[in-house]
Amino acid sequence: MRKTATTWLLLLFLIFVGFGDSFLPKPLSSASLHTRTAINKFVAGLFPNWDLRSDPNARTEKALDDIEKGRAK
């Protein structure tokens, strides 16, 4: 019985967070939107910022250039 109640509560929470702002009345729809926004910010904050200044393909391009130069000699 307890597992069933937990499953229903989790399902209702996911519906509330995922789709609540589209069909619930005004106070609940804004709460749903704020909850989803807070969860998104929390999950995004778990991952560190990646250094986008570095070129991820630079090593591969350098290796290809070395191979091409090696064949030309």
Buried (B, 14 or more C-beta within 10 A) or exposed (E): EEEEEEEEEEEEEEEBBEEBBEEBEEEEBEBBBEBBEEEEEEEEEEEEEEEEEEEEEEEEEEEEEEEEEEEEE
